[in-house]
Structures are given as structure tokens and as C-alpha cells.
Amino acid sequence: MDVVCLGELILDMFASEPGRDFATAASFLPVAGGAPANVAVAVAKLGATSAFIGKVGEDPFGRRLEGVLKGYGVDTRGMRFDPVHRTTLNFMTLPEPNRTEMLFYRNPGADMLLSPDELDDGLIGSASVYQFGSVSLAVEPCRTAALEGARRARAQGALVSFDVNYRPSLWPGEDKARTEILATLKLADIVKLNEGELRLLAGTDNAAEGCAEILLHGPALCVATLGPRGSTWAATATGGTVPAFTVDVVDATGCGDAFMAALLVRLLAAIKGVPGTRRQALEAVGSSAIAAAIRYANAAGALTARSKGVMPALPFARDVEKLL
């Protein structure tokens, strides 16, 4: 399995009209969402294999979400269904094209309750990349499950990829979030974050310096997405900035998930056949290969912004190649 994603699979309730906030939105449309699930779908649409591990309610919404993932070709054997707690809903408005407001209904939601004993060891052991994010770190038992999954994946030789994906409303405060996320970096080989998350973790607005700071915690590669200014990255003794693609933005939701998936797909292709463990292969690939993977990821993210909704907007490989 190329990429195994663990985390939240939820029903995003999008405001039906852009330019509205929660005070003025008249109606909401249900769309499958959750960053790790989006990454799994994006990986599949880009032509690689993917699987999802997570928990939903044993309710019509949970079964609906399972069907959506299967429809995109994502392996769902790692999904668990909670007979008591319901599938999480996340209401979202888009007051401005590049600004999203979110309100989670999970008190608790089923996604929060995945436990370590529910992990599919066979699936994790088959992974070339194990992907997760910080939403799973905010509460127990899914925090322990996510970290245990990362440890098991790394022990089996997989690359561990971590998307910071910080959601302030899910944490009791910035200090707690910073502490937990920084502690997680030692398990990660690849880290993606945005400008705000870079300030939270590295205390700087300088993307190059911030990415270099993140590497001190253990990752081999850190990439900061900077919206219209492209992406800045750092690896051992090298780094750079890759320009963005200019598109007409309709909805920026999910662009980071498309970027993450595309980056992983291209990095796996780049390290194929390189001697050593996957971590050693990642450290051995040249800066030109990393920059090419990030350029591909920038293109995937840009294409996602051109349409409303996340999973339907995620591009196929042919779309990315056409833009490139």
C-alpha cells in the first residue's frame, strides 16, 4: 500500500453561498471531509494506492462516508463503526475565498474514539507512507492510537508523514497544542505546515528559518505552504522555494490535502530503487527531485482551489500533468 492515512473522516457541512459567515449563512450542503480522508482520496485520484484508518458512527452518515471512500478506490478495511457515538459534523463557511470558518459538532464524535487496539496492523505494516495530522492529537484515545500507529509504521520501515493541520478550536490552548505537536515531530520523516503553524511551532515568519528549525526535532523534510507565494522547504543541508501556480480561486478548502497527497506520491516515485531504508532514500535524493515533487504538489493544490468542495475538486494525475 503506497499511503495509509489515519485520522478523521467527517461530514463537512458547507455554507451553500460563498461570502457568508455563520451569522448570515442560510443553508449548508453535506460533503465528505476530514484531512486524512481527503489525502487518501487524493492519493487514489493521482494513481497510487491508499487506505484509510479511522472511526465513524454506526449511522447513515458513517455508512455514507464509507461508500464515498470506496467510490474513489480507497481501501476502507481499517474503518471502525461506533454503535453509540455519532459521526462528526463540521459546519464551514467561506466569508472570503482564502478564509474558512469552522464549527465542529463532536462532543465526542466517533472519530475521537479510535483506540490503539482497533488499529489494523496488517494495513499499517503494508504502508510505504503512514500519514496523520494534529487533529487526532487533541484528545484521547485517538491521540494514543495515532502515535502508536506512527511507531508501528516506522518499525516496519514506512515513512511517517505529519500534516500539522492545526485547528485552534479543538485544543484547550496554544501552549498545549504547541507542546503536543512538537513532541510528535520526532516520529515524523516528512512534515507539512502553513505560515500560521510555522509561527506557532518555530516562532518565526521566515519560512526558510522555520523549516530548518523543524528539522532539528527529527524530520528529514519540512515543507511550508505559503499560498500564492509558493512553498518553501528544508532538508539536510539543502532547501529552497518553489513558486505557486496562478489560478482563479473559488474555494481554497482542501488545497493543503491535495498538496500533501501529491507530495507523497511524487516522493515515493523519487525514492523508488534508491538503496537503503525509505528514510535513507529520502535523505539521499537530490534537491532537484524534492523541488520537482513540490512543484507537482503546488499544481495539485492550485487545481483544487478552482472548484467548490474538497473530494470532487481533488485533481486526477492527468489534470496535474496538463497544468504542468
Secondary structure, DSSP 8 states (H G I E B T S, - for coil): --EEEES--EEEEEESSTT--TTT---EEEEEE-HHHHHHHHHHHTTS-EEEEEEEESSHHHHHHHHHHHHTT-EEEEEEEESSS---EEEEEEEETTEEEEEEE-TT-GGGG--GGG--HHHHHT-SEEEEEGGGGSSTTHHHHHHHHHHHHHHTT-EEEEE----GGGSS-HHHHHHHHHHHGGG-SEEEEEHHHHHHHH--S-HHHHHHHHHTTS-SEEEEE-GGG-EEEEETTEEEEE-------S--TTHHHHHHHHHHHHHHHHHTT-SS-HHHHHHHS-HHHHHHHHHHHHHHHHHHTTSSSSGGGS--HHHHHHH-
